[in-house]
Amino acid sequence: MFGLGAWELAIILLIVIMLFGARRLPEIGTGIGKAIKNFKAGISGKDEIDVTPRKGDEDPEHVTEGKKSES
């Protein structure tokens, strides 16, 4: 794995624990997991909310202005 042995990985893990603390490691792991999940979803092109206007829909500002001028 990238030319790292068991001792090198143990030293890196020890430094990470010293920097962030054992309590924050699960939070960091969860955050990284969510970031990867969102990145993959963004790359696939599947949008959760489609904000593109449909054909024939009018701009809401123009509709509001039209109603104001009629009354």
Secondary structure by P-SEA (a helix, b strand, c coil): cccccaaaaaaaaaaaaaaccccaaaaaaaaaaaaaaaaaaaaacccccccccccccccaaaaaaaaaaac
